[in-house]
């Protein structure tokens, strides 16, 4: 049920922009109620996962997590200690957690940095073929990840050749060095979307600001560092969050380019725990909660930048 707006509110709405109208709709009571319901429904599975991770094995096998409320005293951190530090099957995930961190940090910083540079060049530097290059980058978004995995793996393992000419020799990486392939793969797959989004954001920056900087003698490097980067910080944070979530939760790329035990990411081990044999399935809730807690913390810390970036690029005015 909605209440009719007062005459003053109706007059105030006549001259409002689309951005102001969107903010008014999103801040209404109905929108807040809908958001609250969605938040509760979204939180229930996570709460169930957390509760299951604290229950003993026998309780997990015999009853659902909601029975915890009937006997809240039966909680233990044994599952967390086992999956992190045990040398048995389904344990020792601390190594895989470190591998995931090592994969994720360069897998986020490298594509976001290159995307920011490329987006600025495509937005504010005039050069021949700029529009054609932008269309090509935009078209790369429709290439399925699965179609590019095998050709990219063949380039890493066999090199790139045209006839008898070698454009790139085989890398022949082994052991922990295969993690470099994962960094490059994540950067390649994340660049098209990041460039596309940042380009759209940078193109909306006031041209008067850029022109004033050029008149003052600023180079493109100085404009990028001192003018553009402070203005696009919310957009960079939004893209970094998307890239972080994708790289952290990735299973296919890490499994393909870093199959060794020394470089396996956390998601690969979780896939084995939930696989055909299902070993250690009672400890899977603890392992899964360890996997989601880091991206959850990152999102909560950067959510204000995330929301600002989405709103700034959604409307004009």
C-alpha positions as a printed Julia matrix, in Angstrom:
317×3 Matrix{Float64}:
  0.0     0.0     0.0
  1.41    3.36   -1.03
  0.54    6.8     0.34
 -0.26    9.68   -1.97
  2.43   12.33   -2.18
  1.74   15.76   -0.76
  1.48   18.81   -3.09
  4.95   19.98   -2.02
  6.43   16.59   -2.84
  4.75   16.56   -6.24
  6.15   20.01   -7.05
  9.63   18.92   -5.93
  9.49   15.88   -8.21
  8.79   17.92  -11.34
 12.35   19.16  -11.74
 14.19   16.08  -10.44
 16.68   14.31  -12.65
 16.75   10.61  -13.42
 19.49   10.1   -10.85
 17.45   11.8    -8.14
 14.36    9.81   -9.15
 16.3     6.55   -8.96
 17.68    7.41   -5.52
 14.18    8.33   -4.3
 12.72    5.02   -5.51
 15.57    2.97   -4.03
 15.25    4.74   -0.67
 11.47    4.25   -0.37
  9.92    2.04    2.3
  8.79   -0.58   -0.22
 12.3    -0.85   -1.66
 13.76   -1.12    1.83
 11.28   -3.88    2.74
 12.07   -5.81   -0.44
 15.8    -5.46    0.21
 15.33   -6.72    3.78
 13.4    -9.79    2.61
 16.03  -10.57   -0.03
 18.81  -10.14    2.54
 17.12  -12.57    4.96
 16.5   -15.19    2.26
 20.07  -14.78    1.0
 21.51  -15.16    4.51
 19.65  -18.34    5.49
 21.86  -20.75    3.42
 25.02  -19.06    4.69
 23.8   -19.3     8.28
 22.96  -22.97    7.74
 26.43  -23.6     6.32
 28.08  -21.91    9.31
 25.98  -23.83   11.83
 26.73  -27.13   10.07
 30.44  -26.38   10.16
 30.27  -26.21   13.97
 28.32  -29.45   14.47
 29.94  -32.85   15.18
 30.09  -35.44   12.4
 27.4   -37.65   13.94
 24.95  -34.75   14.15
 25.58  -33.77   10.54
 24.93  -37.35    9.38
 21.72  -37.83   11.36
 19.91  -34.47   11.31
 19.61  -31.13    9.54
 21.32  -27.95   10.65
 18.06  -26.48   11.99
 18.11  -29.09   14.77
 21.03  -27.14   16.22
 18.55  -24.8    17.91
 17.12  -27.73   19.89
 20.59  -28.61   21.24
 22.84  -25.53   20.87
 25.45  -26.96   23.23
 26.79  -29.47   20.7
 29.26  -27.21   18.88
 32.92  -27.73   18.16
 35.79  -26.2    16.19
 37.18  -29.65   15.4
 36.09  -29.5    11.75
 37.97  -26.23   11.18
 41.11  -27.56   12.83
 40.9   -30.73   10.74
 40.35  -29.13    7.33
 43.05  -26.51    7.9
 45.87  -28.46    9.52
 45.26  -32.21    9.3
 47.52  -34.28    7.05
 44.72  -36.77    6.4
 42.52  -36.86    3.33
 40.33  -33.76    3.17
 42.62  -31.78    5.46
 45.58  -29.46    5.21
 43.64  -26.78    3.35
 45.82  -24.02    4.76
 48.24  -24.66    1.87
 45.45  -24.41   -0.67
 44.11  -21.28    1.02
 47.53  -19.65    0.67
 47.64  -20.76   -2.97
 44.28  -19.08   -3.58
 45.51  -15.84   -2.01
 48.68  -15.94   -4.12
 46.59  -16.51   -7.25
 43.97  -13.89   -6.46
 46.08  -10.83   -5.61
 47.95  -10.61   -8.96
 44.84  -11.93  -10.72
 43.02   -8.79   -9.57
 45.71   -6.09   -9.57
 47.17   -6.87  -13.0
 43.97   -6.79  -15.09
 42.52   -3.79  -13.23
 45.73   -1.8   -13.73
 46.0    -2.64  -17.43
 42.27   -2.06  -17.92
 42.53    1.43  -16.4
 45.41    2.34  -18.73
 43.65    0.89  -21.78
 40.33    2.55  -20.93
 42.0     5.95  -20.61
 43.77    5.52  -23.94
 40.55    4.49  -25.68
 38.62    7.35  -24.07
 40.94   10.38  -24.27
 43.82    9.65  -26.65
 43.14   10.03  -30.36
 44.95    7.46  -32.48
 44.21    5.64  -35.7
 42.07    2.54  -35.3
 40.86    3.44  -31.82
 37.21    2.67  -32.49
 38.04   -0.58  -34.27
 40.19   -1.66  -31.33
 37.42   -0.86  -28.88
 34.9    -2.89  -30.91
 37.35   -5.79  -30.95
 37.75   -5.66  -27.17
 33.99   -5.48  -26.76
 33.55   -8.52  -29.04
 35.98  -10.57  -26.93
 33.4   -10.63  -24.13
 31.24  -13.07  -26.09
 34.04  -15.66  -26.39
 33.25  -18.47  -23.91
 35.98  -19.12  -21.4
 35.85  -22.85  -22.09
 36.71  -22.35  -25.78
 39.89  -20.44  -24.95
 41.28  -22.76  -22.27
 42.77  -25.48  -24.49
 44.31  -23.11  -27.1
 45.86  -21.01  -24.32
 47.18  -24.12  -22.56
 48.67  -25.3   -25.88
 50.46  -21.96  -26.27
 51.94  -22.28  -22.79
 53.03  -25.89  -23.23
 54.01  -26.0   -26.95
 54.64  -22.36  -27.83
 53.2   -20.35  -30.71
 54.37  -21.17  -34.24
 53.44  -20.03  -37.75
 54.96  -22.49  -40.17
 58.63  -22.8   -39.29
 58.67  -19.45  -37.5
 58.46  -19.47  -33.71
 56.63  -16.47  -32.3
 56.81  -17.67  -28.71
 58.7   -20.69  -27.38
 57.16  -23.22  -25.01
 57.33  -22.11  -21.4
 57.75  -25.59  -19.88
 56.85  -24.4   -16.39
 56.72  -26.94  -13.59
 55.87  -27.0    -9.9
 55.04  -23.71   -8.26
 56.02  -21.79  -11.4
 52.83  -22.95  -13.14
 51.01  -20.38  -11.03
 52.29  -17.74  -13.49
 50.05  -19.33  -16.13
 47.05  -18.87  -13.84
 47.88  -15.17  -13.35
 48.11  -14.6   -17.1
 44.93  -16.59  -17.82
 42.89  -14.66  -15.25
 44.26  -11.36  -16.56
 43.42  -12.25  -20.16
 39.89  -13.39  -19.36
 39.17  -10.43  -17.08
 40.5    -7.62  -19.28
 37.7    -7.27  -21.91
 34.9    -6.66  -19.41
 37.07   -4.44  -17.19
 38.15   -2.29  -20.15
 34.58   -2.02  -21.4
 33.18   -0.89  -18.05
 36.01    1.52  -17.28
 35.86    3.0   -20.78
 32.16    3.78  -20.37
 32.87    5.37  -17.01
 35.83    7.45  -18.18
 33.99    8.72  -21.25
 31.48   10.39  -18.92
 34.16   12.46  -17.18
 33.86   16.21  -17.93
 35.86   17.14  -21.02
 36.4    20.62  -19.58
 38.51   19.13  -16.79
 40.7    17.27  -19.29
 41.05   20.34  -21.48
 42.01   22.52  -18.53
 44.69   20.03  -17.53
 46.11   20.02  -21.07
 46.16   23.85  -21.14
 48.14   23.79  -17.89
 50.73   21.63  -19.64
 49.84   18.27  -18.09
 50.84   15.18  -20.05
 48.61   12.15  -20.5
 50.5    10.4   -17.73
 49.9    13.29  -15.32
 46.24   13.58  -16.3
 45.75    9.87  -15.75
 47.44    9.84  -12.34
 46.27   13.16  -10.89
 42.89   13.74  -12.54
 41.36   10.5   -13.81
 42.33    7.99  -11.11
 40.83   10.0    -8.2
 37.58   10.4   -10.17
 37.24    6.74  -11.15
 38.14    5.23   -7.77
 34.56    3.94   -7.16
 34.52    2.29  -10.58
 37.93    0.71   -9.98
 36.73   -0.64   -6.64
 33.59   -2.1    -8.23
 35.56   -3.84  -10.98
 38.16   -5.04   -8.46
 35.4    -6.63   -6.37
 33.93   -8.4    -9.41
 37.36   -9.63  -10.48
 38.25  -10.71   -6.93
 35.06  -12.74   -6.55
 35.55  -14.37   -9.94
 39.22  -15.29   -9.38
 38.7   -16.42   -5.78
 35.75  -18.67   -6.67
 37.28  -19.93   -9.93
 37.62  -23.67  -10.33
 38.19  -24.28  -14.03
 41.18  -21.98  -14.7
 43.07  -23.04  -11.58
 42.39  -26.71  -12.26
 43.56  -26.4   -15.88
 46.7   -24.27  -15.58
 47.88  -25.24  -12.08
 46.98  -28.93  -11.62
 49.9   -29.76   -9.31
 49.45  -30.38   -5.6
 51.77  -27.47   -4.75
 49.61  -24.91   -6.61
 46.06  -26.25   -6.31
 43.59  -23.53   -5.25
 41.03  -24.05   -2.51
 38.15  -24.5    -4.95
 39.86  -27.51   -6.56
 40.03  -29.3    -3.2
 36.4   -28.42   -2.44
 35.46  -29.94   -5.78
 37.18  -33.18   -4.81
 35.49  -33.23   -1.4
 32.08  -32.87   -3.05
 32.95  -35.09   -6.02
 31.97  -38.58   -7.03
 33.57  -40.29   -4.03
 32.49  -37.6    -1.59
 35.27  -38.17    0.92
 35.06  -36.01    4.02
 31.64  -34.62    3.09
 30.83  -33.96    6.75
 33.77  -31.53    6.86
 32.77  -29.84    3.64
 30.68  -27.12    5.43
 33.75  -25.97    7.4
 35.93  -25.95    4.27
 33.25  -24.13    2.27
 32.78  -21.49    4.96
 36.54  -20.86    5.02
 36.34  -20.33    1.26
 33.53  -17.77    1.45
 34.59  -15.78    4.52
 37.45  -13.95    2.76
 35.41  -12.6    -0.21
 32.62  -11.74    2.23
 34.97   -9.61    4.32
 36.42   -7.96    1.2
 32.95   -7.09   -0.07
 31.85   -5.65    3.28
 34.97   -3.49    3.48
 34.58   -2.13   -0.07
 30.81   -2.09   -0.42
 30.5     1.71   -0.17
 32.87    2.09   -3.13
 30.97   -0.68   -4.91
 27.61    1.07   -4.54
 29.06    4.46   -5.53
 30.62    2.93   -8.63
 27.37    1.29   -9.72
 25.28    4.42   -9.19
 27.83    6.71  -10.8
 27.87    4.7   -14.0
 24.14    3.98  -14.17
 22.58    7.4   -14.72
 23.46   10.9   -15.84
 22.27   14.09  -14.26
